[in-house]
Amino acid sequence: MWDMTTAPISTLLGSAARVPFALLKQFRPQRPIHSEGVGLEGVLTRAGGGTSGIRWIDEAGEDPVRARFSRSFGLPQGWPDILGLALRCPVPPSGQMGGRSDGRADILLATAGSGRFSRFVPTFHRHVPDSAFASFMPYRGLDGPVLVAAHPEPRAERLPARPDLFRASIAAEPWALGMYWATPLGPWQRFGTVELGPGVPFGDDERFDPLLNVPTGAENYEWTCRLREPSYTLARAPRGQLRRA
C-alpha cells in the first residue's frame, strides 16, 4: 500500500532527474556524470556479527574489490565537486533476497553530511574529506531499510581530489575506509574496512549498476528503482538513440 501511494511521486521525480542527464549527455555521450575517474583495487574485510538484516553486512568475510573514485560533475580542477566512490564486490549467489545470481554487488557512494538528516544531502569538496561517502538510497533488508557508508581513515597528508594527484597519493599510501551501516535515522555501526590502491582503469562501456547488482541478502525498494532507472537508462544509451527519442 505504501509503495502504491509513493509510486506517482517517485515516478515523477525520476522523470525530472532525467532532464539534467539529457543535457549533459549532449556534451559527454559516454558518461554524462562521473566522466573522469580513477580505477582502484583492494580488499574489503567484513568483521561479522552485525544486526542489519543483510547477510553481506552481517557475515564475516574478506573480498577482493574493484572500485572507482570520481568527481561527479567534472567541474574545472580546483572547484568543489561532489565526490563519488563506486565499489564492486563479489558476492555468493543465494536464494531469498539474494541479489543477482552472477555474484556481483555494485555499491554507489557519494560525499554527504554526517548528521542524522544531512546524510541524505550531497556535499561539495575540493579535497577528499574526512566525512562519509554515503549511499543516500536505502537497501531493503529482512528488518527494514539499511543505508551504507564508507568513512575515510586518518591519513598522513590530505588526499587530493584531482584524479592524477589522487592516484599518485594512494600509490604512496593506500586509501583505507571504514564501512558502516545504519537505519535511515539511526547511528552508524561499523561492519568492516576496505583498503584501496591504484587499479586498472574502467572502460567507457564498463558500468556500475546498483539496481541489478545488489549485496547478498538485500533488495532495492521499487520506489528507488523508479527514481534511478530513467537516468541510468539514459546514461547507458548511445547519443543517437537519445536524438531519435
N, C-alpha and C positions, 0 to 999 in steps of 0.2 A: 504493500500500500504506500509506504513512504517513497519507494522508488517511482511509483506511478505519479505521485504528487510532484516530485522533483524533475521528472522527465522533460516537460516542456521548458523548464528553466535551464537545465543543463544542455539541452539541445540548442537553445537559443544562444547561450554563452559559447558553446563550441563553434557555432557558425560565426559568431562575432570574432572569436580568436583567430579564425582562419584568414581574416582580412589582412592583417599586417604580414602574415606569411606570404600571401599572394603578392603583395607589393615587393617584399624582399626577394621573392623568387625571380622577379624580373632581372635583378642585378646579380643574384647568386643562385644560378639554376641547380647546382649540385647540393648545396647546403644553405638554406635561407638564414639559419642561425647556427651558432657554433661552427662557423665556417673554417676557422683556423684552430687547430688543436695539437696536443702533444700525446702520442701514444705511450702508454705505461704498461709495465708488467710487475707482478709482485705476488704476495701471498696474503691470504686472509685467514686468520686464526680465530675460531669461534670457541668461547670458553664453555658453553653449555650451561644447563641449569636454569634457563630463563623461563618466564611465565607469560610470554606474549601471545601464545596460541598459534604461532607459526613455527613449524618444525625447523626451518632453516635458521631461524634466530635462536631457538631454544636448545638445539642439539649441538654438541661439541663437534669440531672438525677443523681440518686445515685444507684450504682450497687454493689452487693457482688462480690468479686473477689477471684479466686484461682490463685496461682502463683508458680513459681519455679525459684529459684536462683541457678546458677551452674557455674562451671569452664569448659570452652569449651573442652580443650584437656586433662584435668585431669593430668597435669604435676605434678611432685613432689611438695608437700606442701612447700610453701615459694618461689617457682618460679613464675615469672609473667605468667599470662594466660589471654586469652580473657574471660571476664565475661559475662554471659548471664542472662537475665530476661525474662521469658515467662509469659504472663498474659492471663487468661481465664475469659471472662466476658459474662454474659447472655445478649442477645440482642433480641428484639422482632422480630418475623417474619414480613416481608413486601414484597411488590411487586417488583417494578423496582429497580434493583441494590441492592437487599436487603440481599444478602448473603444466608446462609443456613436457611432452614425453622425450624430446630430444636432449634434455638435460642441460638447459642454459637459462640463467636468470640475468636480465638486464635491469640495473637499478640506476635511475637518473636522479642526481642531486644537484642543488644549486645553493649559492650563498644566501643566507637568510638571517633574520633576527634571532636572538637567543631567548626571548621571553615566551610566556605561555601563548600569547596571541601573535607576537611578531614572528614566530617560527613559520608563519604562513605568508610572510612578506619578503620577497626577494630584496637583496641589498647589493649596492654597487661598491666596488673596491678597486683601488689602483694596485694593491699588492694582495697576495693571498692572506686572508685574515686568520686570526685565531678562533673566530666564531665558526659555527657549524655550517656544513653543507647539508641541506635538508631535502626530503622528498616531496613536501607540500601535499601531495595526494596520498591518502592512506590506502594500505592494503586491507583486505578483509581476511582476518584470521578466525580461528574457532571461537575466540572470545570477543570478537568485535574489531573495530578499526585500529590499525597499527601504522605509525609513522616510522621512518628510518632516517638516520642522520650519521654523518661522519664528521668528527671533530678533530682538527689537526693537533698533533702533539707539539710541545715547545721545540723550537729549533735554535741552533747557534746564531743564525742570521735570518732576517726576514726573507721570505720566499717571493720572488718577483712574479708578476702575472704575465709579463711578456713571454710568449711561447719559447723563444730561443734561450732567453735567460733562465726561464723556469726549468727547461730541460738540463741546462748546464748545472744548475744549482742542485737538482735531485740526483744528478750523476755523482756529485761530490758528497752529498748527504741524502740518503733515501728519505722519502716523504712518508712519515708514519701518521696514521689517523686512528683514533678510537671509533668503533662502530657502536651506535646506540639505537634503541627503540623506545617508543613512548606511545601511549594512547593520545588522542588529539590534544587534550589539555593536561595530560599527566606529566610527571617528571621523567626525564631521560634516564634510561638504565643501560649500562654498558653491556654488550654481549660479545665483543671481540676487538681485534686490532688488524688493520691492513697496512702493509708496508710496500711502497711502490717506488720503482726506479724507472729509467728510460726503457722504452719498449719499441716494438715495430709500429710504424705509423699506420693509422687506419685509412683504407682507401675510400674514395668518394662513394663507392657503391656498398660499403660495409656500414650497416646501420644498427643502432641500438633500438630495440622495440620492447618497451616496458609493458605494453598491452598484451603481447603474446608470450613474452618470456618472463615469467614470474618466479619468485623463490618457492621452494618446496613448502607446501602447507599454506600457501597464500593464494588469494584471488584478487582481481580488480573488481571494484564496485561498478555496476553498469553506468552510474552517473559519471564516474571518472572516465570511462571509455567514451561516453558521448561528448565530454569536454575536450578530450585529447585527439580522438580519431580524425576529425576533419583536418586539423593542422598536420598531423603525422602523415596522412594520405597525400596531402598536397606537397609536403616536403619531399616525398619519395617520387612523385610523378615527374616525368620529363616535361620541360617547359613547353614543348609543342602541344602536349595534351592540355595544359592549362589554357593556352590560347584557344584551342578548339572548344573547350568548355565554356 
